[in-house]
């Protein structure tokens, strides 16, 4: 309301000031004479006419070149009908001439034959009345049109308020002995017109022809326009004077309402009725004048201990500082601010508890009932945390379906009690999905500092171990590191982690390659590189368990470096042999968030010079952890010639706008959508939407897990550009090679095991 009051006051003052200045301008003579202004306007109109003449001639020539070799009367009429609508100038006559003689015309041939045999492409002809002729030539044939200049001049007379005519510039001077008697009469006419307040443009319309624009202002046009403008300004000022008292009255009512609401809020705070505050603070913030909003915000921050209320308040006030430290969907603290809190407080107390929380079977729920249900489940968990976690404890959303609670000065027993409360509340949540019900089931790992670690990364790793142990025991429960059965689980995890370095040392790791092809023609685009490990009986199997163990120990970077080194070495060997291929490599989110490791990977790519042959794949969850860092890394990779792909799109639960605002070259649609392409009617509109977005944003779509021809054909119909899956080729061990055929074109061969 305060803004509306200011705007009304400013609009009123501005209108009055402009009106006063306008009156002064009307009463004080200008420095420039009316004649000079008229000449300037005529010069502008003359330039517009010259431009339209040139455009029309070019258009005429283009259409004539496309016409049939010999034109009869019917064809000439048809040609005229096609040329006229798209030309800025109208035509009076069309004449088709062969070797200078009229062949057919839209006017009687007798008149057409009176034209000179030789005409310029743009010809100003006076016999004695003047006409503008345009000529298009083709193999000795000519198409001549007579331009209707009067219609063009009349249209600008109406627009600009000038009476316009075209004259021969030689004839506008006084008669001389070199002109005919008829020409002298015309010259006298235009000379007399000039004496009657007619003015000439400064230069000819066409440089090569004495074609001059002459005109004069229509009487009374300028004065009337000025008075209309002045009247409009005065009406605007009057409207402002009427609105000012109304806005002032509305402002007073708004302040009165705010003070009444604040009185109720303070009473509820004093009475401890925090459950009612959220409903009252929302309208209070919306209705508060701008000057009062900081006061309402501080009142909430200092008077409330309820996290959900502070979330609502910060959203309404659009506090950018708050938003930079909190998750946009749930309103909880984000990963960065939570880690900063751990760093600052992990040593402040003798013991503090950390809970790491994960929603069980979240991906399966999302696959079965859609993303919206997944988002609803995230919000339900956030509301449970807001209900149970109060200051000085703090809740945060760490990743897609992973949450954490930090409890300063809390023991392990208190942490376990909190985990029990969260599990009990979650069991009451049931959401209806697609033909099934989904219960909110949680797995929780509980650890304490400094007993289980006095550094944030170490403590989070221990909590992740406890979390995974709770999942291994049946989900829907919590586990702490003092669980007697956890020792065996830890030994198994340490054994799996020890295999990471031993597999590299003993050369039991290998790379497999799966083709990615163009859906339209099946041509190979590039290969995705997948990690394999040799098992006890000599078979190469997926290294996914090994990668998981490395991630839990925060040491997955050693695998990323090994894979990238192998790929770069292979690409350099292929290049030395005169061969070329592109390979796609997955880099874990943990590595991309490690500044030192990322710098090492970038330096190796730059040193190899193989950037143009690389596609770096980043998972959706990793891209979202820190969008600013992700964008910076993408730009650095693209500067080295790499292409960047967003992997597993659709598994996460983020905003499509946030993700697709990043400059990816490829977006890989997760296989959970592709598998349901022929059974779920909701998948096709989603893919069509992504295709449209990809066309607008300039990236390519890659469909994963394409397993049969029916799915491949459906993807082609939808417009998906690339695909991979067993239908096109399974991941195979070996090396890559490229054979050149006799014509020099490249054909990729599948790697042989």
N, C-alpha and C positions, 0 to 999 in steps of 0.2 A: 504494500500500500504506500509506503514511504517513497518507493521508486516511482509509482504512478503519480504521486503528488509532485515530485520533482520534475518529472517529464512534462506534466501539464503546465507547470510554471515556466519551464524553459521554452516550451512550444509557444506559449503566449508572448513571452518577451521577444523571442526570435521573430515571430510574425509581425509584431508591432515595429520592431527595428527595421525589418526588410521593407515594410510598407512605407515607413518614413523615408528610407533611402530611395525607394522607388518614386515617391512624390518629388523628391529633390531632383532625381535624374530626369523626370519629365519636364520640370520647370526650368532647369539649367541647360542651355544649349550644349551639345556635345562638341568635341574637338574635331570630329570628322563630319564632313558635309553629307547631306542625303545623297547627293550624286555619287560621291566616292563609295558609299555603302552599296548603292545600286550596281555600280560597275563591278564591285567585288562579287556580288551575288550572281551577276551575269557571267563573270569568269568561271565561277563554280559550276553553273548550269552548262556552260560551254564545254567544260572538261567532262562532265557527266555524259553529254551528248556524244562527244568524241569517243569515250569509252564504249558506249552502247553500240555505236557504228562499227567499231573494230570487232566487238564480240559477235555482232550479228553477221558480219562478213565471214568470220572464221566458222561460225556455225553453218552458214550457207554453203561454204566450200566443202565442209566435212560431209554434209548430207548429199551434195551433188556427186562427190566421189563415190558414194555408196549406191547411187541410183543406177538403173539399167543403162546399157550402151546407147540405145536410141529411145527417145521419149516421144510418145504420142500425146494427144490432148488429155485423155483420161489419166495417163500416168503423170502428166504435169500437174493436173489438179490434185492428184493424190500426194505428190511430192510437196506441193504448196501447203496441203493440209497438215503434213508432218513437220514442216519447217516453222510455220507461223506461230503455233502455240508456245514454243520454247524460246522465242526471240523477244528481246526487249522492245524492238521496233516493229510496227505493223507495216504491211505491204499493200500497195494498190494494184500492181500488175506483176505477172510472171511471164518471161519471154525466153523460149529456148531457141538458140541460134546455132546454125551449122555453118562454119567458115564465114561468119559475119552476116549471114542472111537469116532472117526470121523463119523458123520452121513451124513452130506452134506457139501459141500464146493464150493467156487468159483474157486478152483484150483483142479487138479486131486487128488483123495482120497489117492493115494499112497504116495504123498508128505505130505499130511496132517497127515497120520498115523505115520509118522516118528517123530512127536512131542512127547516129554515126556508126560506120563499120568498125572503127577502132575505139574501144572504150577502155579506160583504166579500171583496175579492180574496184576502186572507190571513185566515182565520177560525179562531179557537180555540173549539171547541164542546164543552161539557160537558153530557151528558144521562143519567146523571150522570157516566159515564166521559168523559174528555176526548179529543178528536180534533182533529188539525190538518187543515183543509180549504183547498185552493187552488182559486181560481176564475178562469177565463179567459172573457171576454165578447166577443161579436161579433154586432151587429145584433139584440140581444134574445135570442140563443141563449147558452147557458152550458155550459162544460165544467168539471165539478167533480171533483176527485180527493181521495181520503182518503189521507193520507201515513202510511207505516209508520215512525213515529219509533222504535219499539222496536229495529228492525234497525240504525238509525243509532247509537243509544245503545250497543248491544252491541258494535259495531265499535270505538268509542272506549274502551269498558271494557277490551277486550283490548289496545288500543294503549297506554293511559295507566295502567292498573292502578287504575281507579276503578269503583265501583258507582254507576250513574247512574239517575235517574228524573226525570220531568217532573211538576210539580204546579201547581195553580191557586194563585197567590200570595195570593189572598184567603183560600183555605181552609187555608193552612199556618199561619195564626194560630189562636189558640184560638177555639172556637165562640162565635158571638154571636147575638143575637136576630134579626138580619136575614137569616140563612141558613136554608135548609130543614133538616129533620132529617137527610136523606141527606147534604147538604153538610156539616152539623156532624159527622157520623160520619167523613167523609173528612178533614175538618180535624183531628179528634182523632187520626186515624191518622198523618197527616204530622207533627203536633206530637210524637207519641210517637217517631216515627222520628228526628226532629231531636234528641231527648233521647238517643237511642242512637248518638251520634257521627255523625249525619248533618249536613251543612252545606249552606247555600243560597248560590247565586251572589249577587253584590251587586245585580244589577239583572235585570229581566225579559228574556227572550229577544226578545220583540217589544214595542216600546214601547206599542202600543195594546191589548195583551191581557195579562191576568194569568197569563202563562205563565212559570214559574220553574223553573230547573234546580237539582236537589238531588242530593247524592252523598256518598260517603265512600270513603276509600282501602281497597283490598283488603288484608287482613291479611297482613303479612310481606313485601310486595312490595319496599318501599324498602330494608329491611335486606339482603335477598338480593342486590339489585343492587349495593349498596355493597361487599359482600364479594367478589362476582365481579370488580369493578374492581380491588380491592386484590390479589386473587390473580393477575390478569393482569399487574399492575405488578411483582409479585415474580418471576413467571416471566420477564419481560423482563429484569429485573436479573440473574437467574441466567444467562440466555443470554449477556448481555454479559460476565459474569465468565468464562464458558467460552471465548468468542471472543478475549478479550484476549491470552492466551498464544499462541494460534494466529497472530494477526496479528503479534505481536512476532517470532515465529520466521520468518514469511514475510519480514518486513522485513530481518532479518539475512541471509537467503539472497539477497535482492535486492541489498543492498550488496556482498556478496561477489562476485556475478556481475558487477556493474558494474566493480569494481576489476579483475577479470580481463580484461574487455573493454577497459578503458582501457589496460591493460598491452600488449595486442596492438596497439591503435591507435598508441600512442607508438612501439612498435617499428617499425611500418610507416612512420610519418612519418620516423623516423631513417633508415630504409632507402630512402626515396623511393618506396615502393610505393603511389602515390596511387590507382591503379586499384582497389585492394581496399578503400579507406577508405569508400566510399559504402555498401557492403553491411554494414560493421561499425558505422557511425555511426547507421544507422537503428534497429537493435535497441538500441543503447546509449542513444539518446535516449528510446526508448519505455519502457525498463525502468528508467531512472535515477529515483531519488526526486526530488521537487521541488527540494530543496536542492541537488542535484548537477547539475540541468539547465543553469544558467548556466555552470558550469564546463565541461561538455561542449560547449556552444555556443562559448565563447571558445576552447577547444582547437581546434575546427574552424576558426574564423575566423582565428586566428593561425598555425596550423600547416599550413593547406592553401592551395594556389594554384589548386585545381581548382574552377571556377565551378559545375559541375553538382552537386558535393558540397555546396557552400554552399546551392544551391537546395533540395536535398532536406532539408538540416538545418533551414532556415528554415521550410519547410512543416510539418515535424513539430512544431517548437517553437511554431508558430502565432504567430510574431513579427509583431505588427501593424505595427511600424515598418518591418520589412523588406517586408511586403506592400504598404505604401503607396508604395514606391519601385520595385516590380517588377511585371511582367506576371503575372497570375494563372495563365495557361495554360502559358507556356513557362518561367517563372522568370527570364527576362532582365530587365534594367532596362527601365522603361516610358518613355514619351515625355517626361514631365515631368522625371524624374530625369536623363535623358540630356541634355536641353537645359540643365539646371542644371550638369551636369558640363562641357558645352562652354563655358558662360559663365565657369566658374571656372578652366578650364585652357587655353583657346584661345590665350592669350598667354604661357603659362609656358615654352614651348620655342621654339627658332628655327624649327622646322618640325614639324608634326603632320599625320597623314593621317586622312581621313574616308572611309569606304566606305558607300555607300547601296545596299542590296540589295533586289531585288524578285523574287518568284516569277513566272516566265513563265506566261501563260495560266491563271492561278489561277482566275479566274471560270469559264472554260470547263471546267476540271477539276471544279470544284464542281458545275456544271450537269450534267455528264455522269455523275458517280459519287457525288454527295451530299456533304453537309457533313462527315460523319465522315472521309471520305478527305481532305478539305481540312484538317481538324484534325490528322490523322496527318502530313500533309506539313509543316505548321507545326512540329510537334514534331521531325520529322526534321531540319529546318533548324536548329532550336534546339540539337539535339544536336551537329550539325556545328560550330556556333559555339562551343559549350562545349568541344569537342575542340581547336579551334585557337586560340581567343582566351583568353589568360591575362593576369593582372595584369602590368603596369599597363594593358594594353589592356582595352577594355570593349565588350561587345555589348549591343544593346537591340532591343526590338520597338517600332517607331515607330507603325505602324498595322496594319490587317488582315493584309496579306501583305508589309509593308515593314519591313525590318530595317536596322540601322546598326551600324558598328564604329568606335570612336574609338581612334586609336593615337597617344598622346602621344609626342613626341620621335622620330617616325618620318618618314622621307622618302617622296617619291612612289614611288620604286622599291620600298621596303618595303611600301607600301600595295598596289602592283600585285602583289607577290609573295604577299601575304595573299589578294588577290582570286583569284589563280591557284590557290592551295591550296583555297579554298572551292569554286571551280568544279570542280576535280578530284574532291573528295569528293562533291559533289552528283551528279555523273554516275554514281556507284555506287549511287544510291538509285533503286529501282524499286518502285512500289506498285500492287497489283492493284485495279482499279476494277470498274465494272459492264460486264463483257464486254470490257474493254480494260486495258492497262497504261499507267501514267503515270510518266514519268521526271521527277525533280526537276531542273528547269532554272532557272538563275538569270541575271539581268542585274544588273551591278554598275557603279556609277559611283564613280570615285576622284578625290578632290581633296585639296589640302594647304592648311593655314593657316600663315602669313598670306598666302601668295602668291595664293590664290584667294578670300580673304576673311578678315577678322579679327573678324567678328561671326557668331554662330551662324546667324541667318536667312540672311545672305548666303552663308555656306559651304554650308548645306543647299540653297539654290537652285542653286548651281553643281554640287553633287553630283547634284541631280535632273536637270539638263541633261545631264550625262555619262551618267546612268542611261538616260535616254530615247534618247540617241544610240546607246548599246549595243543597246537594243531595236530601233532602226531598222536596225541592221546585221545583224540575224538572230537576236538573242537568244542565250542560253547563252554569253555572253561578258562581258568588262568593257571599260570605256573610261575614259580619264582626259582631263583638259582639255588635255594636250599632244599628243593625237592629231592628226595633220596634217589629217585630213578633218573634224575637228570644227568648224573655222572656218566652213565652209559651212553646217553644221547650225545653228550659233549665229546666223549671219546670217538664216537662215530663221525661227528662233524669235524673234529680235528684230523681224523684219518682222511676224510674226503678232502679237506683243505690241504693236507700234506701232499696229496696226489697232484695238486696244481703244479708245484715246483718240480716234483719228481717226474711228472709227465713231460715237462719241458726238457729237463735234464736228460731223460732217457729217450727222448725223441719219439714219444708215443702219441704225439698230437699230429693231426693231418687236417687238410682243408678239403672240403667238398664244394662242388659248384652246381648251382641250379639255374637253368636258363630263365631269363625274363624276356618275353617276346611281344611283338606288336599284335594286338588282337585282330586287326583288319586283315593282315596277310600272313601272320605266323612267322615273320622275319625276326631273327634274333636281335635284341637290343643290347643286353649285357647279362652278366652272371652275378648272382648273389653268392658270396663266400660264406660257408657255414663251417663251424668248428666240430671236429670229430676226435674221439680218443680211443686208443686201442685197449680192449678189455683183456681179461685174463686168458681167453682162449684165442686171441689174435684177431678178433672181429672189431671193426671200427664202428662205434656207436655214438649217439648224440652226447655232446659234452655239457648238456644243460645242467645236470646235477653238479658238475664240477664248477660251472659258472656261478650257480647259486651259492655254493660253499665259499667261493672267493668273494662274492658280494657280501655275505654275512661277516666275513673277516675284513671287510673294507680293503680288499687287495685284488679286486678284479682287474685293476690297471695292468698287472703283469701279463694277463691273457690278452688284453687289448693291444699291448705293445708287441707281443709275439705275433699275433695275427697280422697286424699292420706291417711289421717287418717282412713277413713271408710274402704278403701281397705285393709290397713295393719291390722286393727282390725279383719276383716273377715278372712284374710289369717291365722292369729295367732289362731283364733278359729278353723278353719278347721284343722290346724296342730295339735292342742291339741286333736281333735277328731280322729286323725289318718287318716285324709283326706288331699288330696293335689290337688291343681289346680293352673293354671297360669292365671293371669289377666293382661290386657293391659290398661294402664292409660295414658291419654293425659296430658301433662304439657305445659302450654302456653309459648310462646317465651319470653314474658315479665318477667315471673318468672325465666326462665333459664338465662336471662341476668342480674338478680339481684343476686349479689354474696352472700349477706347475706341470702336471701330467699333460694337460691340453697343449701347453707350449711345446713340450717335447714332441708330441705327435705332429703338431703343425710344422716344426722344424724338420722332421724326417720327411714329411711330404714335400716340403719346399726343396730340400737337398736332392731328393730323387728326381724332381722335375716331372713326376707322374700325376700331378694334380688333375689334368684333363682326362685321365683314364680312370679316375676314382669317383665312385658315388658313396658318400658317407651317410649311413642310415642312423637316425636318432629316434628313439621311442617317444611316443606321445607323452608319457608320464615324465620322462627326463626333460622334454622340451618345456613342459609347464612348470617345473620346479622353480626356474628363474628365467622368465621370458626375456628379460633384458640381456642376460648372459648368453642365452641361446641365440638371440639375434646377432650379438657380437661375434660368436663363434661361427655362425653360418656365413656372415659377411667375410670373415677371415678365410674360411675354407673356399668360398667362391672366388676370392681374390687370387687364390692359388690355382684356380681352374677347376676345382672340384665341383661336382653337383651334390646337392644335399636332399635326402629323402626323409619324410616323416613316416616312421614305421608304426605298425599296429594301430592305425587311426581308427577310432571308434571303441577301443578298449577302455580308454579313460572317460572322464565325465566332465569335460570342460566345455567352455564356450567355443563353438565353431569359429566365431569371428576372431577370438584371441589367437587360436591356432593358425588359421589361414591368413592372418595378417603377417605372419613370418614368411620370409622369401624362400620357401622351399621350391625345389625343382620337380620333386615327385612327392605324391602322397599315396602311401600304400594302405589300402582298405583291408582291415583285418579279416581273416578267414571266417570269423563267426558270422559275418554278414553274407559272404559269398556262398557258404554251405547252405544257407536258407533262402537262396535266391529264387528257387522254384517252388518253395513251400510257404514262404511268408510274404504276403502282399505288401507289407510295409517296406521291404528292402528295395524294391524297384524305385519308388519315389525318392528314397534317400540317395541312391546311386545317381539318379537323374539330376537331383539337386547338386551333388558333388561334381558331376560333369559340367553343369552350367557354371558353377563357381570356378572350376579349373580353367574353363575357356576365358572367363573374365580376368582371373588372377595370373594366368600364364603358366600354371604348373600342369604336370601330367599325372593321371591316375594309374595306379598299379593294383590290380585285384589279386589277392593271395588265395591259395588253396583252390585253384581251378582244377577239378578232378575228372570232368567229362566234357564231351563235345556239346551237350545240350547247354551247359552253363556257359561255355565259351561263346556259342552263338548268341545267347541272350545278352552277354556283356557287349558283344559287337553291336547289337541292336540298340542298346542303351547309349553307347558312345564311349565306353571305357577304352582308354588308349592302349594300356599294357596289362599283361597278366603273367602269373607264374603258378605252377602247381604240377601235380603228377600227370595231367593230361599233356603238358608240354615237355615234361622231363623231370625225373627224380634227381635229387642231389647225388652226384657221383664224385668219387675220389679221382685224383690224377692231375695232369697238367692241361693247359690250354694250348691250342695251336690254331693257326689260320692258314688255309691254303688259298692261293690265288689261281683263278682259272685263266684260260687263255686271254680273255678280255680284260683281265686286270681287276675284276670285281671280287670282293671278299666274301667267303662263306665260312661261318663258324662251325667247327666240328665239336660234337659233344666230347667232354673229357672221358677218357677210358680209365676204368678202374684197374 
